[in-house]
Amino acid sequence: MIALLADAPPPAAEAVMARAGGENFPVASRVLPRVMRERLLALYGFARLTDELGDADGRSTAERLAALDWLQEELDRAYEGCASHPLLVALTPVLSECALPHAPLHALIEANRTDQRVTRYETWEQLLGYCELSANPVGELVLGVFGKATPERLGMSGRICTALQLAEHWQDLAEDHRRGRVYLPAEDLDRFGCREQELGGPGPAGWRLRGLLAFEVARTRELLAEGLGLIDALRGRERLAVAAFAGGAVAALDAVERAHYDVLRGTPSASQARRLAATARLLAGRRG
């Protein structure tokens, strides 16, 4: 494993953190205090590094798995206070100051291991199970930083995080297909009469695929709605920050809808203004 990493070292911290501005959600909302923003940025750095290692182009599956094994060892060293990679060094004080558990961080690594061996999902339930590893731990960690991680809040957070993850899958359908991954459940492809070959283009999405994506967007919105009570369960700046996460999911789904569910001619994305507007709509009329 050490030899593999020597040939293809992990990405530099600066390159990883440069991706923050392109996310569907505010990585560390400016409404939060500086210390809390720094903690969330440290968590983002770890999560983004995990994804970079799991998605690295030009590396074999064995090399990606070796890199993820290295990351898990590096995470364990961070808990011991002796990590070496700058992003794990930045994470180290957050782990102790917020008493963050191992499980959600290890789950993010395991999600990327899953990506190396599982490239298709037969059912919606299987896809949601994957999101339990790839998305929901992020919400648990954010609530841990806020000091607000109760079982009820974690349940609602999981729905928001899963919806945000699914929205990204629908946006990135063509890119994921090029990487050999299909997150649309096979049962849904069959239901709408879509062939997997249609997901890579060329040309615009056909009416069957658009119908399928309209179906997936609608039930992703339903899932998101089930988690919005988390906004009501929080107060002050933390409430606004969670609303911004959820607003990012709404804006991403809106972008797919505005594209008439054609995600093959480019990735539909939402501007910062649209994300802010979606957040404002979520907050309007809610108690608190």
Backbone as CSV, one residue per row, in Angstrom:
resi,resn,N_x,N_y,N_z,CA_x,CA_y,CA_z,C_x,C_y,C_z
1,MET,0.819,-1.205,0.000,0.000,0.000,0.000,0.855,1.259,0.000
2,ILE,1.914,1.276,0.791,2.791,2.439,0.834,3.407,2.703,-0.535
3,ALA,3.795,1.625,-1.241,4.379,1.797,-2.580,3.372,2.385,-3.544
4,LEU,2.132,1.926,-3.459,1.093,2.452,-4.344,0.899,3.945,-4.113
5,LEU,0.885,4.361,-2.835,0.690,5.772,-2.537,1.896,6.597,-2.941
6,ALA,3.078,6.001,-2.902,4.269,6.722,-3.344,4.191,7.010,-4.836
7,ASP,3.646,6.062,-5.609,3.496,6.266,-7.047,2.385,7.253,-7.374
8,ALA,1.354,7.291,-6.542,0.216,8.184,-6.770,-0.218,8.748,-5.423
9,PRO,0.485,9.773,-4.932,0.200,10.303,-3.604,-1.191,10.907,-3.520
10,PRO,-1.773,11.000,-2.315,-3.095,11.610,-2.166,-3.066,13.067,-2.600
11,PRO,-4.201,13.599,-3.037,-4.227,14.983,-3.514,-3.862,15.975,-2.417
12,ALA,-3.317,17.089,-2.831,-2.931,18.130,-1.884,-4.165,18.763,-1.263
13,ALA,-3.995,19.263,-0.051,-5.119,19.862,0.667,-5.740,21.012,-0.125
14,GLU,-4.892,21.839,-0.744,-5.407,23.001,-1.474,-6.299,22.583,-2.633
15,ALA,-5.901,21.535,-3.331,-6.694,21.068,-4.468,-8.032,20.515,-4.014
16,VAL,-8.034,19.829,-2.889,-9.277,19.264,-2.362,-10.223,20.373,-1.928
17,MET,-9.722,21.331,-1.173,-10.583,22.387,-0.633,-11.081,23.334,-1.711
18,ALA,-10.384,23.383,-2.850,-10.826,24.244,-3.951,-12.173,23.805,-4.502
19,ARG,-12.580,22.553,-4.209,-13.854,22.043,-4.715,-15.049,22.578,-3.938
20,ALA,-14.810,23.202,-2.788,-15.905,23.607,-1.904,-16.886,24.551,-2.588
21,GLY,-16.365,25.464,-3.409,-17.235,26.448,-4.041,-18.174,25.869,-5.073
22,GLY,-17.910,24.645,-5.533,-18.753,24.045,-6.555,-19.829,23.124,-6.019
23,GLU,-19.981,23.042,-4.714,-20.968,22.140,-4.135,-22.374,22.734,-4.227
24,ASN,-23.362,21.864,-4.074,-24.755,22.302,-4.099,-25.179,22.972,-2.794
25,PHE,-24.325,22.939,-1.804,-24.676,23.448,-0.477,-23.529,24.302,0.037
26,PRO,-23.803,25.224,0.965,-22.716,26.003,1.560,-21.930,25.122,2.518
27,VAL,-20.668,24.906,2.232,-19.855,24.006,3.050,-19.761,24.505,4.482
28,ALA,-19.575,25.786,4.645,-19.505,26.389,5.976,-20.179,27.756,5.884
29,SER,-21.455,27.789,6.172,-22.248,29.004,5.995,-21.657,30.169,6.780
30,ARG,-21.663,31.327,6.142,-21.114,32.522,6.776,-21.971,33.005,7.942
31,VAL,-23.167,32.466,8.099,-23.984,32.855,9.247,-23.462,32.225,10.538
32,LEU,-22.594,31.230,10.427,-22.097,30.530,11.608,-20.874,31.238,12.188
33,PRO,-20.620,31.046,13.458,-19.405,31.617,14.063,-18.147,31.046,13.406
34,ARG,-17.046,31.800,13.481,-15.819,31.412,12.805,-15.330,30.035,13.235
35,VAL,-15.350,29.752,14.517,-14.857,28.460,15.002,-15.674,27.321,14.410
36,MET,-16.984,27.510,14.348,-17.837,26.455,13.803,-17.606,26.286,12.307
37,ARG,-17.400,27.399,11.598,-17.096,27.311,10.161,-15.810,26.531,9.938
38,GLU,-14.799,26.810,10.743,-13.525,26.112,10.590,-13.685,24.616,10.844
39,ARG,-14.507,24.261,11.810,-14.739,22.843,12.090,-15.457,22.163,10.929
40,LEU,-16.460,22.841,10.367,-17.186,22.258,9.240,-16.282,22.146,8.013
41,LEU,-15.409,23.114,7.815,-14.459,23.034,6.696,-13.509,21.853,6.878
42,ALA,-13.107,21.584,8.104,-12.241,20.431,8.358,-12.962,19.132,8.034
43,LEU,-14.234,19.048,8.397,-15.018,17.858,8.062,-15.194,17.736,6.557
44,TYR,-15.442,18.859,5.898,-15.570,18.828,4.441,-14.284,18.330,3.801
45,GLY,-13.150,18.804,4.302,-11.880,18.382,3.739,-11.706,16.875,3.806
46,PHE,-12.092,16.279,4.930,-11.997,14.831,5.052,-12.947,14.141,4.078
47,ALA,-14.202,14.593,4.041,-15.191,13.948,3.170,-14.812,14.087,1.709
48,ARG,-14.311,15.262,1.328,-13.928,15.479,-0.068,-12.696,14.649,-0.426
49,LEU,-11.742,14.559,0.482,-10.561,13.730,0.245,-10.961,12.275,0.064
50,THR,-11.900,11.818,0.878,-12.386,10.443,0.756,-12.950,10.192,-0.632
51,ASP,-13.776,11.116,-1.113,-14.370,10.966,-2.445,-13.314,11.036,-3.543
52,GLU,-12.339,11.927,-3.367,-11.278,12.054,-4.374,-10.507,10.742,-4.501
53,LEU,-10.213,10.100,-3.382,-9.478,8.841,-3.426,-10.318,7.729,-4.030
54,GLY,-11.623,7.748,-3.744,-12.500,6.716,-4.277,-12.839,6.885,-5.740
55,ASP,-12.726,8.117,-6.250,-13.096,8.397,-7.637,-11.892,8.642,-8.537
56,ALA,-10.695,8.501,-8.008,-9.486,8.921,-8.733,-9.399,8.284,-10.118
57,ASP,-9.395,9.127,-11.137,-9.229,8.648,-12.510,-7.794,8.152,-12.701
58,GLY,-7.661,7.149,-13.555,-6.331,6.655,-13.865,-5.769,5.676,-12.861
59,ARG,-6.526,5.377,-11.810,-6.079,4.395,-10.827,-6.920,3.129,-10.946
60,SER,-6.301,2.017,-10.682,-7.028,0.753,-10.680,-7.873,0.643,-9.419
61,THR,-8.786,-0.320,-9.432,-9.589,-0.569,-8.237,-8.701,-0.901,-7.049
62,ALA,-7.670,-1.708,-7.278,-6.759,-2.079,-6.189,-6.056,-0.849,-5.621
63,GLU,-5.672,0.075,-6.484,-5.000,1.289,-6.009,-5.954,2.171,-5.215
64,ARG,-7.198,2.280,-5.675,-8.178,3.073,-4.933,-8.445,2.465,-3.564
65,LEU,-8.600,1.154,-3.519,-8.844,0.495,-2.234,-7.654,0.661,-1.298
66,ALA,-6.451,0.588,-1.847,-5.256,0.794,-1.024,-5.227,2.217,-0.474
67,ALA,-5.599,3.183,-1.304,-5.632,4.579,-0.856,-6.671,4.771,0.248
68,LEU,-7.815,4.107,0.122,-8.850,4.214,1.156,-8.406,3.523,2.448
69,ASP,-7.655,2.427,2.317,-7.089,1.782,3.510,-6.117,2.731,4.210
70,TRP,-5.301,3.410,3.403,-4.381,4.408,3.973,-5.165,5.491,4.708
71,LEU,-6.269,5.938,4.107,-7.049,7.001,4.732,-7.650,6.539,6.057
72,GLN,-8.125,5.316,6.104,-8.671,4.826,7.368,-7.581,4.776,8.444
73,GLU,-6.372,4.340,8.071,-5.267,4.341,9.020,-4.923,5.770,9.450
74,GLU,-4.961,6.684,8.491,-4.673,8.088,8.793,-5.746,8.668,9.710
75,LEU,-7.000,8.281,9.513,-8.073,8.723,10.405,-7.847,8.198,11.824
76,ASP,-7.471,6.939,11.928,-7.175,6.375,13.251,-6.026,7.134,13.913
77,ARG,-5.027,7.515,13.103,-3.923,8.304,13.658,-4.400,9.687,14.101
78,ALA,-5.374,10.247,13.384,-5.911,11.552,13.778,-6.564,11.467,15.159
79,TYR,-7.271,10.390,15.400,-7.868,10.215,16.726,-6.798,10.088,17.808
80,GLU,-5.615,9.631,17.409,-4.496,9.507,18.356,-3.641,10.776,18.393
81,GLY,-3.971,11.740,17.511,-3.236,12.996,17.499,-1.943,12.968,16.724
82,CYS,-1.791,12.016,15.777,-0.514,11.919,15.051,-0.712,11.721,13.547
83,ALA,-1.759,12.310,12.976,-1.975,12.233,11.529,-0.910,13.043,10.805
84,SER,-0.699,12.739,9.508,0.336,13.432,8.742,-0.223,14.293,7.607
85,HIS,-1.295,13.852,6.950,-1.836,14.641,5.845,-2.455,15.923,6.405
86,PRO,-2.233,17.067,5.756,-2.733,18.336,6.303,-4.236,18.347,6.587
87,LEU,-5.026,17.690,5.759,-6.465,17.689,5.995,-6.827,16.890,7.247
88,LEU,-6.096,15.833,7.506,-6.337,15.058,8.723,-5.767,15.763,9.946
89,VAL,-4.698,16.496,9.758,-4.162,17.317,10.846,-5.183,18.376,11.242
90,ALA,-5.832,18.995,10.237,-6.854,19.998,10.521,-8.067,19.387,11.204
91,LEU,-8.358,18.144,10.878,-9.510,17.462,11.474,-9.256,17.067,12.927
92,THR,-8.012,16.829,13.290,-7.669,16.255,14.594,-8.287,17.003,15.774
93,PRO,-8.132,18.334,15.889,-8.732,19.004,17.050,-10.257,18.964,17.055
94,VAL,-10.864,18.902,15.872,-12.328,18.840,15.791,-12.841,17.543,16.406
95,LEU,-12.123,16.453,16.169,-12.537,15.153,16.685,-12.637,15.181,18.200
96,SER,-11.657,15.810,18.848,-11.661,15.837,20.307,-12.565,16.932,20.862
97,GLU,-12.516,18.109,20.276,-13.297,19.230,20.802,-14.799,18.970,20.704
98,CYS,-15.237,18.250,19.650,-16.662,17.972,19.459,-17.025,16.541,19.842
99,ALA,-16.055,15.780,20.317,-16.278,14.387,20.713,-16.980,13.610,19.602
100,LEU,-16.458,13.731,18.387,-17.089,13.073,17.247,-16.769,11.581,17.255
101,PRO,-17.778,10.745,17.036,-17.538,9.294,17.040,-16.842,8.832,15.761
102,HIS,-16.225,7.635,15.843,-15.559,7.060,14.677,-16.549,6.689,13.570
103,ALA,-17.703,6.170,13.967,-18.587,5.470,13.023,-18.944,6.273,11.778
104,PRO,-19.410,7.530,11.893,-19.796,8.230,10.658,-18.624,8.515,9.730
105,LEU,-17.451,8.759,10.273,-16.279,8.999,9.432,-15.846,7.719,8.733
106,HIS,-15.867,6.616,9.447,-15.540,5.332,8.826,-16.584,4.959,7.770
107,ALA,-17.847,5.346,8.014,-18.902,5.042,7.037,-18.631,5.735,5.704
108,LEU,-18.110,6.950,5.739,-17.804,7.652,4.490,-16.720,6.924,3.704
109,ILE,-15.748,6.380,4.403,-14.718,5.586,3.723,-15.335,4.314,3.156
110,GLU,-16.197,3.669,3.939,-16.811,2.425,3.483,-17.704,2.669,2.269
111,ALA,-18.354,3.819,2.196,-19.172,4.136,1.022,-18.317,4.149,-0.237
112,ASN,-17.108,4.675,-0.121,-16.220,4.710,-1.286,-15.650,3.338,-1.596
113,ARG,-15.473,2.498,-0.590,-15.115,1.107,-0.868,-16.263,0.421,-1.611
114,THR,-17.481,0.717,-1.191,-18.653,0.145,-1.861,-18.676,0.533,-3.331
115,ASP,-18.300,1.774,-3.632,-18.274,2.228,-5.029,-17.305,1.425,-5.884
116,GLN,-16.316,0.815,-5.272,-15.331,0.040,-6.036,-15.883,-1.323,-6.443
117,ARG,-16.863,-1.824,-5.699,-17.371,-3.174,-5.994,-18.841,-3.203,-6.390
118,VAL,-19.578,-2.119,-6.123,-21.002,-2.065,-6.470,-21.208,-0.884,-7.410
119,THR,-21.637,-1.164,-8.621,-21.836,-0.092,-9.607,-23.282,0.016,-10.073
120,ARG,-24.151,-0.872,-9.573,-25.569,-0.855,-9.949,-26.415,-1.157,-8.715
121,TYR,-27.625,-0.604,-8.698,-28.566,-0.850,-7.601,-29.875,-1.357,-8.185
122,GLU,-30.330,-2.464,-7.688,-31.538,-3.083,-8.221,-32.800,-2.353,-7.796
123,THR,-32.827,-1.863,-6.554,-34.054,-1.286,-5.998,-33.775,0.067,-5.355
124,TRP,-34.848,0.804,-5.142,-34.795,2.078,-4.426,-34.265,1.860,-3.009
125,GLU,-34.703,0.788,-2.360,-34.273,0.509,-0.992,-32.763,0.271,-0.937
126,GLN,-32.217,-0.406,-1.937,-30.769,-0.618,-1.970,-30.030,0.706,-2.131
127,LEU,-30.559,1.576,-2.960,-29.937,2.883,-3.162,-29.974,3.693,-1.869
128,LEU,-31.103,3.658,-1.169,-31.191,4.369,0.108,-30.199,3.786,1.114
129,GLY,-29.990,2.474,1.068,-29.010,1.854,1.940,-27.606,2.366,1.672
130,TYR,-27.284,2.588,0.395,-25.992,3.172,0.045,-25.877,4.596,0.599
131,CYS,-26.960,5.358,0.500,-26.939,6.731,1.004,-26.759,6.777,2.520
132,GLU,-27.164,5.706,3.201,-26.920,5.617,4.647,-25.424,5.713,4.940
133,LEU,-24.610,5.203,4.032,-23.153,5.270,4.199,-22.557,6.537,3.607
134,SER,-23.044,6.924,2.433,-22.382,7.975,1.662,-22.836,9.380,2.010
135,ALA,-24.035,9.530,2.573,-24.595,10.862,2.787,-24.959,11.130,4.237
136,ASN,-25.696,10.224,4.846,-26.243,10.489,6.172,-25.189,10.759,7.243
137,PRO,-24.003,10.119,7.170,-22.988,10.440,8.182,-22.593,11.916,8.202
138,VAL,-22.709,12.584,7.064,-22.358,14.005,7.029,-23.275,14.794,7.959
139,GLY,-24.572,14.501,7.906,-25.506,15.177,8.793,-25.223,14.881,10.253
140,GLU,-24.866,13.638,10.543,-24.528,13.273,11.922,-23.325,14.069,12.412
141,LEU,-22.341,14.237,11.547,-21.148,14.979,11.927,-21.444,16.462,12.107
142,VAL,-22.260,17.025,11.224,-22.626,18.440,11.351,-23.375,18.671,12.653
143,LEU,-24.350,17.814,12.956,-25.074,17.961,14.214,-24.142,17.750,15.404
144,GLY,-23.127,16.893,15.230,-22.141,16.715,16.288,-21.356,17.987,16.552
145,VAL,-20.990,18.691,15.494,-20.304,19.973,15.640,-21.215,20.989,16.327
146,PHE,-22.516,20.939,15.989,-23.473,21.853,16.621,-23.782,21.458,18.068
147,GLY,-23.438,20.217,18.443,-23.816,19.718,19.761,-25.298,19.425,19.866
148,LYS,-25.924,19.036,18.747,-27.379,18.844,18.707,-27.764,17.470,18.144
149,ALA,-26.909,16.475,18.311,-27.141,15.166,17.684,-28.005,14.269,18.573
150,THR,-29.334,14.447,18.486,-30.263,13.546,19.150,-30.801,12.547,18.124
151,PRO,-31.332,11.393,18.569,-31.867,10.422,17.606,-32.930,11.012,16.682
152,GLU,-33.828,11.817,17.198,-34.873,12.391,16.349,-34.279,13.317,15.304
153,ARG,-33.351,14.167,15.720,-32.725,15.086,14.769,-31.898,14.335,13.739
154,LEU,-31.229,13.280,14.159,-30.439,12.499,13.222,-31.313,11.854,12.154
155,GLY,-32.502,11.406,12.541,-33.421,10.831,11.563,-33.810,11.840,10.496
156,MET,-34.137,13.058,10.921,-34.511,14.100,9.958,-33.311,14.534,9.129
157,SER,-32.159,14.636,9.771,-30.940,15.003,9.052,-30.621,13.988,7.965
158,GLY,-30.819,12.704,8.282,-30.553,11.665,7.299,-31.392,11.825,6.050
159,ARG,-32.640,12.226,6.208,-33.503,12.415,5.047,-33.027,13.589,4.192
160,ILE,-32.617,14.676,4.842,-32.101,15.821,4.088,-30.825,15.436,3.343
161,CYS,-29.916,14.748,4.034,-28.642,14.380,3.412,-28.840,13.399,2.265
162,THR,-29.740,12.428,2.456,-30.012,11.482,1.378,-30.602,12.204,0.178
163,ALA,-31.531,13.131,0.417,-32.130,13.879,-0.687,-31.076,14.690,-1.433
164,LEU,-30.156,15.300,-0.699,-29.093,16.071,-1.347,-28.195,15.161,-2.178
165,GLN,-27.870,13.974,-1.635,-27.054,13.014,-2.384,-27.765,12.554,-3.649
166,LEU,-29.048,12.240,-3.533,-29.814,11.784,-4.697,-29.907,12.879,-5.752
167,ALA,-30.118,14.114,-5.305,-30.174,15.225,-6.260,-28.879,15.303,-7.065
168,GLU,-27.748,15.086,-6.390,-26.466,15.112,-7.090,-26.343,13.942,-8.063
169,HIS,-26.869,12.788,-7.681,-26.847,11.647,-8.604,-27.665,11.951,-9.858
170,TRP,-28.817,12.580,-9.704,-29.647,12.880,-10.890,-28.953,13.936,-11.752
171,GLN,-28.315,14.922,-11.127,-27.575,15.922,-11.899,-26.414,15.289,-12.674
172,ASP,-25.705,14.375,-12.019,-24.456,13.831,-12.559,-24.648,12.501,-13.281
173,LEU,-25.847,12.253,-13.740,-26.177,10.956,-14.327,-25.205,10.558,-15.434
174,ALA,-24.944,11.470,-16.360,-24.083,11.147,-17.499,-22.640,10.935,-17.052
175,GLU,-22.147,11.790,-16.154,-20.771,11.651,-15.662,-20.590,10.335,-14.918
176,ASP,-21.555,9.997,-14.068,-21.468,8.726,-13.340,-21.459,7.540,-14.306
177,HIS,-22.271,7.638,-15.351,-22.320,6.558,-16.332,-20.970,6.386,-17.014
178,ARG,-20.310,7.495,-17.314,-18.978,7.415,-17.924,-17.980,6.750,-16.980
179,ARG,-18.200,6.898,-15.700,-17.336,6.254,-14.702,-17.732,4.801,-14.463
180,GLY,-18.773,4.350,-15.142,-19.205,2.972,-14.996,-20.182,2.749,-13.864
181,ARG,-20.791,3.826,-13.348,-21.713,3.706,-12.228,-23.102,4.193,-12.627
182,VAL,-24.108,3.469,-12.186,-25.494,3.835,-12.448,-26.241,3.818,-11.121
183,TYR,-26.743,4.977,-10.731,-27.454,5.062,-9.457,-28.968,4.995,-9.638
184,LEU,-29.463,5.103,-10.859,-30.884,4.873,-11.088,-31.181,3.394,-10.821
185,PRO,-32.124,3.086,-9.945,-32.411,1.675,-9.654,-32.857,0.927,-10.913
186,ALA,-32.389,-0.300,-11.052,-32.729,-1.120,-12.223,-34.239,-1.318,-12.330
187,GLU,-34.927,-1.461,-11.203,-36.370,-1.659,-11.245,-37.079,-0.447,-11.852
188,ASP,-36.518,0.749,-11.658,-37.119,1.951,-12.224,-36.798,2.083,-13.711
189,LEU,-35.584,1.719,-14.093,-35.262,1.698,-15.523,-36.232,0.775,-16.256
190,ASP,-36.488,-0.386,-15.680,-37.431,-1.331,-16.299,-38.835,-0.759,-16.341
191,ARG,-39.235,-0.128,-15.262,-40.600,0.404,-15.174,-40.869,1.435,-16.264
192,PHE,-39.852,2.234,-16.596,-40.035,3.292,-17.594,-39.530,2.892,-18.972
193,GLY,-39.120,1.644,-19.105,-38.686,1.170,-20.419,-37.403,1.784,-20.904
194,CYS,-36.496,2.151,-19.966,-35.220,2.761,-20.341,-34.128,1.709,-20.406
195,ARG,-33.248,1.863,-21.367,-32.067,1.020,-21.439,-30.886,1.781,-20.843
196,GLU,-30.013,1.056,-20.219,-28.871,1.710,-19.586,-28.031,2.482,-20.603
197,GLN,-27.975,2.006,-21.836,-27.170,2.686,-22.854,-27.618,4.121,-23.082
198,GLU,-28.875,4.419,-22.792,-29.399,5.771,-23.002,-28.769,6.783,-22.053
199,LEU,-28.195,6.330,-20.957,-27.710,7.249,-19.933,-26.438,7.973,-20.349
200,GLY,-25.756,7.463,-21.343,-24.514,8.086,-21.765,-24.632,8.951,-22.996
201,GLY,-25.862,9.137,-23.508,-26.022,9.919,-24.720,-25.549,9.130,-25.932
202,PRO,-25.116,9.756,-27.024,-25.067,11.208,-27.205,-26.452,11.793,-27.479
203,GLY,-26.493,13.101,-27.503,-27.754,13.758,-27.796,-28.597,13.936,-26.559
204,PRO,-29.767,14.541,-26.723,-30.636,14.821,-25.581,-31.250,13.543,-25.009
205,ALA,-31.711,13.655,-23.780,-32.380,12.525,-23.136,-33.707,12.262,-23.825
206,GLY,-34.037,10.983,-23.993,-35.322,10.619,-24.575,-36.462,10.809,-23.591
207,TRP,-37.672,10.710,-24.091,-38.828,10.994,-23.239,-38.976,9.971,-22.116
208,ARG,-38.559,8.735,-22.353,-38.648,7.735,-21.282,-37.713,8.096,-20.129
209,LEU,-36.483,8.470,-20.472,-35.531,8.833,-19.433,-35.980,10.089,-18.702
210,ARG,-36.524,11.046,-19.426,-37.021,12.258,-18.764,-38.163,11.921,-17.812
211,GLY,-39.028,11.029,-18.222,-40.117,10.615,-17.348,-39.604,9.938,-16.096
212,LEU,-38.576,9.111,-16.261,-37.978,8.438,-15.117,-37.360,9.445,-14.156
213,LEU,-36.633,10.410,-14.686,-36.017,11.406,-13.818,-37.064,12.280,-13.129
214,ALA,-38.155,12.582,-13.812,-39.239,13.334,-13.166,-39.777,12.544,-11.978
215,PHE,-39.897,11.247,-12.141,-40.356,10.364,-11.067,-39.366,10.384,-9.900
216,GLU,-38.070,10.272,-10.195,-37.059,10.245,-9.143,-36.967,11.597,-8.428
217,VAL,-37.064,12.682,-9.183,-37.024,14.014,-8.565,-38.210,14.193,-7.627
218,ALA,-39.397,13.741,-8.043,-40.590,13.907,-7.214,-40.452,13.157,-5.897
219,ARG,-39.951,11.926,-5.932,-39.874,11.219,-4.662,-38.661,11.639,-3.843
220,THR,-37.671,12.229,-4.494,-36.591,12.840,-3.724,-37.115,14.062,-2.978
221,ARG,-37.981,14.822,-3.608,-38.601,15.964,-2.920,-39.425,15.493,-1.719
222,GLU,-40.132,14.378,-1.862,-40.914,13.845,-0.749,-40.005,13.457,0.412
223,LEU,-38.894,12.827,0.082,-37.939,12.435,1.117,-37.387,13.670,1.826
224,LEU,-37.057,14.680,1.057,-36.548,15.924,1.638,-37.576,16.539,2.575
225,ALA,-38.826,16.554,2.142,-39.886,17.154,2.960,-39.993,16.464,4.320
226,GLU,-39.724,15.162,4.356,-39.796,14.419,5.615,-38.715,14.851,6.602
227,GLY,-37.670,15.494,6.105,-36.591,15.917,6.992,-36.626,17.376,7.389
228,LEU,-37.553,18.147,6.820,-37.530,19.594,7.036,-37.894,19.994,8.460
229,GLY,-38.463,19.068,9.228,-38.716,19.369,10.634,-37.443,19.686,11.397
230,LEU,-36.289,19.276,10.843,-35.019,19.592,11.498,-34.816,21.106,11.581
231,ILE,-35.301,21.835,10.589,-35.184,23.298,10.625,-35.919,23.841,11.840
232,ASP,-37.094,23.284,12.119,-37.882,23.739,13.259,-37.277,23.311,14.591
233,ALA,-36.473,22.231,14.566,-35.900,21.689,15.800,-34.651,22.442,16.242
234,LEU,-34.169,23.362,15.405,-32.976,24.128,15.724,-33.311,25.603,15.830
235,ARG,-32.400,26.354,16.382,-32.612,27.779,16.569,-31.399,28.560,16.079
236,GLY,-31.624,29.834,15.840,-30.538,30.754,15.538,-29.765,30.414,14.278
237,ARG,-28.456,30.593,14.366,-27.601,30.424,13.198,-27.571,28.980,12.713
238,GLU,-27.670,28.033,13.639,-27.660,26.623,13.247,-28.897,26.302,12.417
239,ARG,-30.024,26.890,12.776,-31.264,26.719,12.001,-31.074,27.225,10.577
240,LEU,-30.465,28.405,10.441,-30.238,28.973,9.111,-29.279,28.109,8.299
241,ALA,-28.259,27.568,8.958,-27.282,26.743,8.243,-27.924,25.469,7.709
242,VAL,-28.762,24.821,8.527,-29.435,23.603,8.070,-30.425,23.931,6.955
243,ALA,-31.116,25.061,7.069,-32.018,25.470,5.994,-31.249,25.670,4.691
244,ALA,-30.017,26.159,4.789,-29.204,26.361,3.583,-28.813,25.023,2.959
245,PHE,-28.518,24.004,3.785,-28.247,22.668,3.252,-29.465,22.158,2.482
246,ALA,-30.624,22.251,3.136,-31.848,21.774,2.494,-32.176,22.604,1.259
247,GLY,-31.928,23.907,1.332,-32.163,24.767,0.172,-31.286,24.381,-1.004
248,GLY,-30.076,23.902,-0.721,-29.211,23.422,-1.791,-29.815,22.231,-2.506
249,ALA,-30.448,21.339,-1.736,-31.104,20.178,-2.348,-32.279,20.621,-3.209
250,VAL,-33.086,21.542,-2.683,-34.228,22.046,-3.448,-33.764,22.689,-4.753
251,ALA,-32.732,23.520,-4.661,-32.249,24.229,-5.850,-31.674,23.250,-6.879
252,ALA,-31.002,22.195,-6.417,-30.467,21.202,-7.351,-31.589,20.469,-8.071
253,LEU,-32.625,20.096,-7.329,-33.766,19.428,-7.950,-34.498,20.376,-8.905
254,ASP,-34.603,21.642,-8.511,-35.218,22.638,-9.396,-34.425,22.757,-10.699
255,ALA,-33.094,22.681,-10.599,-32.253,22.811,-11.790,-32.507,21.664,-12.758
256,VAL,-32.652,20.457,-12.224,-32.962,19.310,-13.084,-34.323,19.510,-13.737
257,GLU,-35.273,20.016,-12.976,-36.612,20.250,-13.528,-36.584,21.337,-14.601
258,ARG,-35.820,22.420,-14.354,-35.732,23.504,-15.339,-35.121,23.020,-16.647
259,ALA,-34.257,22.015,-16.555,-33.644,21.437,-17.756,-34.572,20.446,-18.443
260,HIS,-35.826,20.382,-17.960,-36.803,19.432,-18.499,-36.273,17.998,-18.402
261,TYR,-35.506,17.759,-17.317,-34.991,16.432,-16.982,-34.017,15.893,-18.026
262,ASP,-33.455,16.785,-18.828,-32.432,16.377,-19.782,-31.075,16.673,-19.157
263,VAL,-30.451,15.651,-18.587,-29.164,15.825,-17.911,-28.005,15.307,-18.764
264,LEU,-28.283,14.988,-20.021,-27.248,14.418,-20.882,-26.484,15.470,-21.669
265,ARG,-27.040,16.658,-21.808,-26.363,17.701,-22.578,-25.578,18.653,-21.683
266,GLY,-25.408,18.300,-20.431,-24.704,19.130,-19.467,-25.316,18.945,-18.089
267,THR,-24.539,19.191,-17.075,-25.021,19.017,-15.710,-25.852,20.222,-15.298
268,PRO,-27.150,20.046,-15.025,-27.958,21.185,-14.571,-27.465,21.637,-13.198
269,SER,-27.279,22.914,-13.037,-26.795,23.430,-11.760,-27.561,24.674,-11.376
270,ALA,-27.497,25.012,-10.098,-28.205,26.174,-9.577,-27.198,27.238,-9.171
271,SER,-27.497,28.461,-9.467,-26.634,29.575,-9.059,-26.772,29.803,-7.556
272,GLN,-25.844,30.562,-7.012,-25.932,30.899,-5.594,-27.223,31.655,-5.306
273,ALA,-27.645,32.518,-6.220,-28.882,33.268,-6.013,-30.080,32.328,-5.922
274,ARG,-30.110,31.310,-6.755,-31.220,30.352,-6.699,-31.171,29.521,-5.422
275,ARG,-29.967,29.178,-4.947,-29.867,28.445,-3.684,-30.356,29.294,-2.520
276,LEU,-29.988,30.579,-2.538,-30.457,31.479,-1.484,-31.970,31.639,-1.529
277,ALA,-32.512,31.744,-2.741,-33.965,31.887,-2.878,-34.689,30.640,-2.378
278,ALA,-34.134,29.466,-2.682,-34.738,28.223,-2.210,-34.688,28.137,-0.695
279,THR,-33.589,28.581,-0.100,-33.475,28.596,1.366,-34.498,29.533,1.973
280,ALA,-34.661,30.705,1.369,-35.641,31.669,1.881,-37.055,31.097,1.813
281,ARG,-37.369,30.364,0.745,-38.701,29.762,0.628,-38.923,28.716,1.715
282,LEU,-37.879,27.954,2.028,-38.021,26.947,3.072,-38.276,27.589,4.429
283,LEU,-37.616,28.713,4.690,-37.756,29.360,5.982,-39.082,30.102,6.113
284,ALA,-39.604,30.580,5.002,-40.835,31.376,5.040,-42.000,30.520,5.560
285,GLY,-42.638,31.019,6.564,-43.822,30.351,7.072,-43.560,29.243,8.072
286,ARG,-42.263,28.869,8.299,-41.957,27.852,9.303,-41.919,28.504,10.675
287,ARG,-42.244,27.735,11.690,-42.253,28.303,13.029,-40.813,28.587,13.475
288,GLY,-40.652,29.514,14.354,-39.325,29.860,14.856,-38.745,31.022,14.127
